[in-house]
């Protein structure tokens, strides 16, 4: 019987990141599928999707994004909790983080979102909170 490796523990190789311009003002950073994040440029701000695993990694992504736009990140949308998607959130300096309440509850002990306005989605129905 073979033993399956836990989560990402078997996938420790270096990933090549590629910034793709999908359309005017629409950007995706792919790293051979691990993880994929993106941004959409508005008239005077940027909406980012996912945050990467560390503030250092997030700042590297933002530096690539800054080659295309210097607009501030107003919104950061986090789809779900995985460390590789959330723990870099502090690097964005986003005015608003949009996430499920369970995600924020998991991240607050790490001070990932200190001083940020939250828009939380509850399990049963979508609700707004500030």
VOZASE-664213 format. One record per residue: x, y, z of N, C-alpha, C in turn. Coordinates in Angstrom, 2 decimals. Each point is the difference from the previous one (the first is absolute). Layout:
BEGIN
rec n_x X, n_y Y, n_z Z, ca_x X, ca_y Y, ca_z Z, c_x X, c_y Y, c_z Z
...
END
This chain:
BEGIN
rec n_x 0.84, n_y -1.18, n_z 0.00, ca_x -0.84, ca_y 1.18, ca_z 0.00, c_x 0.89, c_y 1.24, c_z 0.00
rec n_x -0.28, n_y 0.93, n_z -0.90, ca_x 0.78, ca_y 1.23, ca_z -0.05, c_x -0.64, c_y 1.08, c_z 0.87
rec n_x 0.85, n_y 0.85, n_z 0.53, ca_x -0.48, ca_y 1.10, ca_z 0.84, c_x 0.00, c_y 1.28, c_z -0.81
rec n_x -1.12, n_y 0.68, n_z 0.02, ca_x -0.12, ca_y 1.26, ca_z -0.72, c_x 0.55, c_y 1.13, c_z 0.87
rec n_x 0.80, n_y 0.88, n_z -0.61, ca_x 0.56, ca_y 1.14, ca_z 0.73, c_x -1.11, c_y 0.96, c_z 0.41
rec n_x 0.19, n_y 0.66, n_z 1.15, ca_x -0.97, ca_y 0.95, ca_z 0.51, c_x 0.08, c_y 1.31, c_z -0.76
rec n_x -1.14, n_y 0.47, n_z -0.50, ca_x -0.17, ca_y 1.31, ca_z -0.64, c_x 1.16, c_y 0.33, c_z -0.93
rec n_x 0.66, n_y 1.13, n_z 0.24, ca_x 1.06, ca_y 0.47, ca_z -0.89, c_x 1.38, c_y -0.51, c_z 0.38
rec n_x 0.09, n_y -0.88, n_z 0.96, ca_x 1.31, ca_y -0.44, ca_z 0.47, c_x 0.80, c_y -0.74, c_z -1.06
rec n_x -0.67, n_y -0.54, n_z -1.00, ca_x 0.71, ca_y -0.71, ca_z -1.07, c_x 0.33, c_y 0.92, c_z -1.17
rec n_x -0.46, n_y 1.24, n_z 0.07, ca_x 0.17, ca_y 0.94, ca_z -1.10, c_x 0.84, c_y 1.18, c_z 0.47
rec n_x 1.27, n_y -0.22, n_z 0.17, ca_x 0.89, ca_y 1.02, ca_z 0.56, c_x 0.91, c_y 0.63, c_z -1.04
rec n_x -0.14, n_y -0.37, n_z -1.24, ca_x 0.86, ca_y 0.53, ca_z -1.05, c_x -0.27, c_y 1.46, c_z -0.30
rec n_x 1.00, n_y 0.68, n_z -0.52, ca_x -0.11, ca_y 1.40, ca_z -0.39, c_x -0.99, c_y 0.13, c_z -1.15
rec n_x -0.86, n_y 1.00, n_z 0.06, ca_x -1.00, ca_y 0.24, ca_z -1.05, c_x 0.39, c_y 1.24, c_z -0.78
rec n_x -0.17, n_y -0.05, n_z -1.31, ca_x 0.26, ca_y 1.15, ca_z -0.85, c_x -1.27, c_y 0.84, c_z -0.06
rec n_x 0.09, n_y 1.26, n_z 0.43, ca_x -1.15, ca_y 0.89, ca_z -0.03, c_x -0.07, c_y 0.75, c_z -1.33
rec n_x -1.23, n_y 0.17, n_z -0.48, ca_x -0.23, ca_y 0.74, ca_z -1.24, c_x -1.12, c_y 0.98, c_z 0.23
rec n_x 0.25, n_y 1.28, n_z -0.30, ca_x -1.05, ca_y 1.00, ca_z 0.04, c_x -0.62, c_y 0.08, c_z -1.39
rec n_x -1.30, n_y -0.24, n_z -0.07, ca_x -0.70, ca_y 0.06, ca_z -1.27, c_x -0.98, c_y 1.16, c_z 0.02
rec n_x -0.03, n_y 0.78, n_z -1.07, ca_x -1.00, ca_y 1.04, ca_z -0.18, c_x -1.12, c_y -0.66, c_z -0.79
rec n_x -1.11, n_y -0.27, n_z 0.68, ca_x -1.11, ca_y -0.73, ca_z -0.63, c_x -0.86, c_y 0.91, c_z -0.86
rec n_x -0.09, n_y 1.26, n_z 0.39, ca_x -0.73, ca_y 1.04, ca_z -0.73, c_x 0.51, c_y 1.32, c_z 0.54
rec n_x -0.43, n_y 1.08, n_z -0.58, ca_x 0.43, ca_y 1.30, ca_z 0.48, c_x -0.40, c_y 0.16, c_z 1.47
rec n_x 0.98, n_y 0.09, n_z 0.89, ca_x -0.26, ca_y 0.16, ca_z 1.43, c_x -0.34, c_y -1.26, c_z 0.75
rec n_x 0.17, n_y -1.17, n_z -0.61, ca_x -0.30, ca_y -1.28, ca_z 0.66, c_x 1.27, c_y -0.84, c_z -0.01
rec n_x 0.47, n_y -0.36, n_z 1.19, ca_x 1.30, ca_y -0.65, ca_z 0.14, c_x -0.12, c_y -1.32, c_z 0.77
rec n_x 0.81, n_y -0.96, n_z -0.37, ca_x 0.07, ca_y -1.28, ca_z 0.72, c_x 1.46, c_y -0.35, c_z 0.21
rec n_x 0.30, n_y -0.44, n_z 1.21, ca_x 1.33, ca_y -0.53, ca_z 0.30, c_x -0.17, c_y -1.49, c_z 0.19
rec n_x 0.60, n_y -0.76, n_z -0.88, ca_x -0.08, ca_y -1.45, ca_z 0.11, c_x 1.38, c_y -0.54, c_z 0.35
rec n_x 0.00, n_y -1.05, n_z 0.77, ca_x 1.25, ca_y -0.64, ca_z 0.41, c_x -0.16, c_y -1.50, c_z -0.18
rec n_x -0.15, n_y -0.39, n_z -1.24, ca_x -0.21, ca_y -1.40, ca_z -0.33, c_x -1.14, c_y -0.58, c_z 0.83
rec n_x -1.04, n_y 0.81, n_z 0.19, ca_x -1.19, ca_y -0.45, ca_z 0.71, c_x 0.05, c_y 0.11, c_z 1.50
rec n_x 1.03, n_y 0.62, n_z 0.58, ca_x 0.14, ca_y -0.02, ca_z 1.47, c_x 0.49, c_y 1.31, c_z 0.55
rec n_x -0.79, n_y 0.82, n_z 0.59, ca_x -1.41, ca_y 0.24, ca_z -0.29, c_x -0.13, c_y 1.03, c_z -1.09
rec n_x -1.18, n_y 0.14, n_z -0.53, ca_x -0.28, ca_y 1.02, ca_z -1.01, c_x -0.69, c_y 1.16, c_z 0.70
rec n_x 0.46, n_y 1.21, n_z -0.27, ca_x -0.60, ca_y 1.20, ca_z 0.58, c_x -0.19, c_y 1.02, c_z -1.10
rec n_x -0.73, n_y 1.07, n_z 0.29, ca_x -0.23, ca_y 0.97, ca_z -1.05, c_x -0.36, c_y 1.37, c_z 0.52
rec n_x -0.22, n_y 0.90, n_z -0.96, ca_x -0.37, ca_y 1.38, ca_z 0.31, c_x -0.81, c_y 0.57, c_z -1.16
rec n_x -0.92, n_y 0.87, n_z 0.35, ca_x -0.77, ca_y 0.75, ca_z -0.99, c_x 0.15, c_y 1.47, c_z 0.33
rec n_x 0.34, n_y 0.75, n_z -1.03, ca_x 0.24, ca_y 1.43, ca_z 0.15, c_x -1.30, c_y 0.76, c_z -0.25
rec n_x -0.39, n_y 0.81, n_z 0.99, ca_x -1.14, ca_y 0.87, ca_z -0.16, c_x 0.46, c_y 1.38, c_z -0.44
rec n_x -0.91, n_y 0.97, n_z 0.04, ca_x 0.34, ca_y 1.35, ca_z -0.44, c_x 1.09, c_y 0.63, c_z 0.86
rec n_x -0.09, n_y -0.20, n_z 1.33, ca_x 1.00, ca_y 0.61, ca_z 0.88, c_x 0.50, c_y -0.92, c_z 1.11
rec n_x -0.25, n_y -1.30, n_z -0.14, ca_x 0.47, ca_y -0.97, ca_z 0.98, c_x 0.11, c_y -1.37, c_z -0.64
rec n_x 0.56, n_y -0.94, n_z 0.76, ca_x 0.17, ca_y -1.39, ca_z -0.45, c_x -0.70, c_y -0.92, c_z 0.99
rec n_x -0.62, n_y -1.04, n_z -0.53, ca_x -0.57, ca_y -1.08, ca_z 0.80, c_x 0.92, c_y -1.20, c_z -0.18
rec n_x 0.51, n_y -0.55, n_z 1.10, ca_x 0.87, ca_y -1.18, ca_z -0.07, c_x -0.74, c_y -1.22, c_z 0.53
rec n_x 0.32, n_y -1.14, n_z -0.59, ca_x -0.61, ca_y -1.27, ca_z 0.38, c_x 1.09, c_y -0.92, c_z 0.53
rec n_x -0.13, n_y -0.39, n_z 1.25, ca_x 0.95, ca_y -0.85, ca_z 0.73, c_x 1.25, c_y 0.80, c_z 0.36
rec n_x 0.78, n_y -0.54, n_z 0.97, ca_x 1.07, ca_y 0.82, ca_z 0.59, c_x 1.38, c_y -0.64, c_z 0.02
rec n_x 0.13, n_y -1.25, n_z -0.31, ca_x 1.25, ca_y -0.75, ca_z 0.07, c_x 0.37, c_y -0.35, c_z 1.44
rec n_x 1.06, n_y -0.78, n_z 0.17, ca_x 0.31, ca_y -0.61, ca_z 1.30, c_x 0.73, c_y 0.90, c_z 0.98
rec n_x 0.70, n_y 1.01, n_z -0.49, ca_x 0.76, ca_y 0.87, ca_z 0.91, c_x -0.06, c_y 1.43, c_z -0.52
rec n_x 0.21, n_y 0.97, n_z 0.88, ca_x 0.09, ca_y 1.38, ca_z -0.48, c_x 1.12, c_y 0.21, c_z -1.01
rec n_x 1.10, n_y -0.71, n_z 0.14, ca_x 1.11, ca_y 0.12, ca_z -0.96, c_x -0.45, c_y -0.45, c_z -1.38
rec n_x -0.64, n_y -1.16, n_z -0.08, ca_x -0.51, ca_y -0.50, ca_z -1.29, c_x -1.04, c_y 0.96, c_z -0.57
rec n_x -0.86, n_y 0.54, n_z 0.85, ca_x -1.02, ca_y 0.93, ca_z -0.47, c_x 0.63, c_y 1.28, c_z -0.54
rec n_x 1.03, n_y 0.51, n_z 0.67, ca_x 0.67, ca_y 1.21, ca_z -0.50, c_x 0.67, c_y -0.26, c_z -1.34
rec n_x 0.51, n_y -1.20, n_z -0.23, ca_x 0.60, ca_y -0.34, ca_z -1.30, c_x -1.07, c_y 0.02, c_z -1.09
rec n_x -1.18, n_y -0.55, n_z 0.30, ca_x -1.12, ca_y 0.04, ca_z -0.95, c_x -0.41, c_y 1.43, c_z -0.26
rec n_x -0.12, n_y 0.80, n_z 1.05, ca_x -0.41, ca_y 1.40, ca_z -0.16, c_x 1.03, c_y 0.78, c_z -0.82
rec n_x 1.28, n_y -0.32, n_z 0.14, ca_x 1.04, ca_y 0.67, ca_z -0.81, c_x -0.21, c_y -0.32, c_z -1.49
rec n_x -0.37, n_y -1.24, n_z -0.31, ca_x -0.29, ca_y -0.36, ca_z -1.39, c_x -1.25, c_y 0.73, c_z -0.49
rec n_x -1.01, n_y 0.08, n_z 0.86, ca_x -1.22, ca_y 0.70, ca_z -0.36, c_x 0.28, c_y 1.49, c_z -0.22
rec n_x 0.89, n_y 0.58, n_z 0.79, ca_x 0.34, ca_y 1.42, ca_z -0.12, c_x 0.69, c_y 0.34, c_z -1.32
rec n_x 0.47, n_y -1.00, n_z -0.73, ca_x 0.54, ca_y 0.24, ca_z -1.34, c_x -1.13, c_y 0.38, c_z -0.97
rec n_x -1.26, n_y -0.26, n_z 0.42, ca_x -1.16, ca_y 0.26, ca_z -0.86, c_x -0.92, c_y 1.09, c_z 0.54
rec n_x -0.04, n_y 0.17, n_z 1.32, ca_x -0.87, ca_y 1.01, ca_z 0.60, c_x 0.57, c_y 0.45, c_z 1.34
rec n_x -0.19, n_y 1.28, n_z 0.30, ca_x 0.45, ca_y 0.50, ca_z 1.30, c_x -1.20, c_y 0.34, c_z 0.90
rec n_x -1.19, n_y -0.42, n_z -0.40, ca_x -1.20, ca_y 0.27, ca_z 0.79, c_x 0.04, c_y -0.80, c_z 1.30
rec n_x -0.54, n_y 0.56, n_z 1.08, ca_x 0.04, ca_y -0.71, ca_z 1.29, c_x -0.96, c_y -1.19, c_z 0.02
rec n_x 0.33, n_y -0.98, n_z 0.82, ca_x -0.89, ca_y -1.14, ca_z 0.22, c_x -1.04, c_y 0.45, c_z 1.01
rec n_x -1.24, n_y 0.09, n_z -0.45, ca_x -1.09, ca_y 0.40, ca_z 0.90, c_x -0.67, c_y -1.22, c_z 0.62
rec n_x -0.18, n_y -1.04, n_z -0.80, ca_x -0.69, ca_y -1.21, ca_z 0.46, c_x 0.91, c_y -1.21, c_z -0.17
rec n_x 0.00, n_y -0.86, n_z 1.00, ca_x 0.68, ca_y -1.30, ca_z -0.07, c_x -1.06, c_y -1.05, c_z 0.28
rec n_x -0.22, n_y -0.88, n_z -0.97, ca_x -0.99, ca_y -1.06, ca_z 0.14, c_x 0.72, c_y -1.32, c_z 0.26
rec n_x -0.37, n_y -0.64, n_z 1.10, ca_x 0.59, ca_y -1.29, ca_z 0.36, c_x -1.10, c_y -1.04, c_z -0.06
rec n_x 0.16, n_y -0.98, n_z -0.89, ca_x -1.07, ca_y -0.95, ca_z -0.26, c_x -0.18, c_y -1.02, c_z 1.12
rec n_x 1.09, n_y -0.42, n_z 0.62, ca_x -0.08, ca_y -1.02, ca_z 1.05, c_x 1.34, c_y -0.06, c_z 0.72
rec n_x 0.00, n_y -0.69, n_z 1.14, ca_x 1.23, ca_y -0.06, ca_z 0.76, c_x 0.89, c_y -1.15, c_z -0.47
rec n_x 1.12, n_y 0.35, n_z -0.50, ca_x 1.18, ca_y -0.84, ca_z -0.16, c_x 1.15, c_y 0.96, c_z 0.21
rec n_x 0.99, n_y -0.40, n_z 0.73, ca_x 1.11, ca_y 0.90, ca_z 0.31, c_x 0.60, c_y 0.60, c_z -1.26
rec n_x 0.11, n_y -0.77, n_z -1.08, ca_x 0.61, ca_y 0.51, ca_z -1.22, c_x -0.84, c_y 1.06, c_z -0.69
rec n_x -1.23, n_y 0.19, n_z 0.45, ca_x -0.89, ca_y 1.00, ca_z -0.60, c_x -0.30, c_y 1.19, c_z 0.91
rec n_x 0.36, n_y -0.07, n_z 1.28, ca_x -0.47, ca_y 1.02, ca_z 0.93, c_x 1.07, c_y 0.70, c_z 0.83
rec n_x 1.05, n_y -0.67, n_z 0.38, ca_x 0.90, ca_y 0.56, ca_z 1.00, c_x 0.84, c_y 1.16, c_z -0.50
rec n_x -0.02, n_y 0.28, n_z -1.29, ca_x 0.70, ca_y 1.17, ca_z -0.52, c_x -0.86, c_y 1.25, c_z -0.06
rec n_x -1.20, n_y -0.05, n_z 0.57, ca_x -0.97, ca_y 1.09, ca_z -0.14, c_x 0.50, c_y 1.34, c_z 0.51
rec n_x 0.83, n_y 0.02, n_z 1.02, ca_x 0.43, ca_y 1.28, ca_z 0.57, c_x 0.81, c_y 0.84, c_z -0.99
rec n_x 0.59, n_y -0.61, n_z -1.00, ca_x 0.82, ca_y 0.74, ca_z -0.97, c_x -0.83, c_y 0.87, c_z -0.95
rec n_x -1.28, n_y -0.25, n_z -0.10, ca_x -0.84, ca_y 0.68, ca_z -0.99, c_x -0.42, c_y 1.40, c_z 0.43
rec n_x -0.03, n_y 0.27, n_z 1.29, ca_x -0.50, ca_y 1.28, ca_z 0.51, c_x -1.38, c_y 0.31, c_z -0.55
rec n_x -0.82, n_y -1.03, n_z -0.14, ca_x -1.35, ca_y 0.17, ca_z -0.54, c_x -0.88, c_y 0.72, c_z 1.02
rec n_x -0.88, n_y 0.86, n_z -0.50, ca_x -0.95, ca_y 0.67, ca_z 0.88, c_x -1.05, c_y -0.99, c_z 0.51
rec n_x -0.37, n_y -0.96, n_z -0.86, ca_x -1.07, ca_y -0.94, ca_z 0.32, c_x 0.45, c_y -1.41, c_z -0.39
rec n_x -0.23, n_y -0.94, n_z 0.93, ca_x 0.23, ca_y -1.42, ca_z -0.29, c_x -1.36, c_y -0.67, c_z -0.04
rec n_x -0.26, n_y -0.72, n_z -1.07, ca_x -1.26, ca_y -0.72, ca_z -0.16, c_x 0.30, c_y -1.48, c_z 0.16
rec n_x -0.65, n_y -0.60, n_z 1.02, ca_x 0.30, ca_y -1.40, ca_z 0.32, c_x -1.14, c_y -0.59, c_z 0.82
rec n_x -0.01, n_y -1.30, n_z 0.08, ca_x -0.94, ca_y -0.72, ca_z 0.85, c_x 0.41, c_y 0.22, c_z 1.46
rec n_x -0.96, n_y 0.06, n_z 0.90, ca_x 0.33, ca_y 0.24, ca_z 1.40, c_x 0.91, c_y -1.08, c_z 0.59
rec n_x -0.13, n_y -1.24, n_z -0.44, ca_x 0.86, ca_y -1.06, ca_z 0.53, c_x 1.45, c_y 0.22, c_z -0.41
rec n_x 0.22, n_y 0.55, n_z -1.17, ca_x 1.37, ca_y 0.29, ca_z -0.44, c_x 0.63, c_y 1.05, c_z 0.91
rec n_x -0.72, n_y 1.07, n_z 0.27, ca_x 0.54, ca_y 1.06, ca_z 0.85, c_x 0.26, c_y -0.52, c_z 1.40
rec n_x -0.90, n_y -0.82, n_z 0.54, ca_x 0.20, ca_y -0.55, ca_z 1.33, c_x 1.25, c_y -0.86, c_z 0.07
rec n_x 0.33, n_y -0.69, n_z -1.06, ca_x 1.22, ca_y -0.81, ca_z -0.02, c_x 1.25, c_y 0.87, c_z -0.11
rec n_x -0.10, n_y 1.11, n_z -0.69, ca_x 1.18, ca_y 0.83, ca_z -0.26, c_x 0.27, c_y 1.04, c_z 1.08
rec n_x -1.01, n_y 0.41, n_z 0.74, ca_x 0.20, ca_y 1.07, ca_z 0.99, c_x 1.12, c_y -0.29, c_z 0.99
rec n_x 0.17, n_y -1.23, n_z 0.46, ca_x 1.12, ca_y -0.23, ca_z 0.93, c_x 1.36, c_y 0.33, c_z -0.62
rec n_x 0.10, n_y -0.02, n_z -1.32, ca_x 1.26, ca_y 0.29, ca_z -0.67, c_x 0.15, c_y 1.50, c_z -0.29
rec n_x -1.01, n_y 0.81, n_z 0.38, ca_x -0.02, ca_y 1.44, ca_z -0.25, c_x 0.14, c_y 0.33, c_z -1.49
rec n_x -0.50, n_y -0.88, n_z -0.83, ca_x 0.06, ca_y 0.20, ca_z -1.44, c_x -0.80, c_y 1.22, c_z -0.43
rec n_x -1.11, n_y 0.27, n_z 0.70, ca_x -0.91, ca_y 1.04, ca_z -0.43, c_x -0.10, c_y 1.16, c_z 0.99
rec n_x 1.05, n_y 0.29, n_z 0.72, ca_x -0.06, ca_y 1.05, ca_z 1.02, c_x -0.38, c_y 1.34, c_z -0.62
rec n_x -1.01, n_y 0.65, n_z 0.56, ca_x -0.39, ca_y 1.34, ca_z -0.41, c_x -0.72, c_y 0.10, c_z -1.33
rec n_x -0.61, n_y -1.09, n_z -0.48, ca_x -0.66, ca_y 0.00, ca_z -1.31, c_x -1.51, c_y -0.12, c_z 0.21
rec n_x -0.77, n_y 0.63, n_z -0.88, ca_x -1.45, ca_y -0.16, ca_z 0.00, c_x -0.31, c_y -1.34, c_z -0.66
rec n_x -0.89, n_y -0.77, n_z 0.61, ca_x -0.36, ca_y -1.31, ca_z -0.54, c_x -1.40, c_y 0.03, c_z -0.59
rec n_x -0.18, n_y -0.70, n_z -1.09, ca_x -1.33, ca_y -0.32, ca_z -0.50, c_x -0.08, c_y -1.50, c_z 0.12
rec n_x -0.84, n_y -0.47, n_z 0.91, ca_x -0.03, ca_y -1.43, ca_z 0.31, c_x -1.24, c_y -0.66, c_z -0.58
rec n_x 0.16, n_y -1.20, n_z -0.48, ca_x -1.12, ca_y -0.79, ca_z -0.48, c_x -0.21, c_y -1.16, c_z 0.97
rec n_x -1.19, n_y -0.09, n_z 0.55, ca_x -0.34, ca_y -1.06, ca_z 0.95, c_x -0.35, c_y -1.28, c_z -0.74
rec n_x -0.03, n_y -1.10, n_z 0.73, ca_x -0.28, ca_y -1.30, ca_z -0.59, c_x -1.40, c_y -0.10, c_z -0.59
rec n_x -1.04, n_y 0.42, n_z 0.74, ca_x -1.37, ca_y -0.21, ca_z -0.47, c_x -0.36, c_y 0.96, c_z -1.15
rec n_x 0.18, n_y 1.28, n_z 0.22, ca_x -0.35, ca_y 1.00, ca_z -1.01, c_x 1.09, c_y 1.05, c_z -0.04
rec n_x 0.13, n_y 0.64, n_z -1.12, ca_x 0.98, ca_y 1.07, ca_z -0.10, c_x -0.47, c_y 1.18, c_z 0.85
rec n_x 0.86, n_y 0.47, n_z 0.89, ca_x -0.30, ca_y 1.16, ca_z 0.84, c_x 1.19, c_y 0.94, c_z -0.04
rec n_x -0.26, n_y 1.27, n_z 0.12, ca_x 1.06, ca_y 0.99, ca_z -0.01, c_x 0.29, c_y 0.43, c_z 1.43
rec n_x 1.27, n_y 0.15, n_z 0.31, ca_x 0.41, ca_y 0.48, ca_z 1.32, c_x 1.19, c_y 0.92, c_z -0.20
rec n_x 0.15, n_y 0.94, n_z 0.89, ca_x 1.16, ca_y 0.91, ca_z -0.08, c_x 0.63, c_y 0.11, c_z 1.37
END
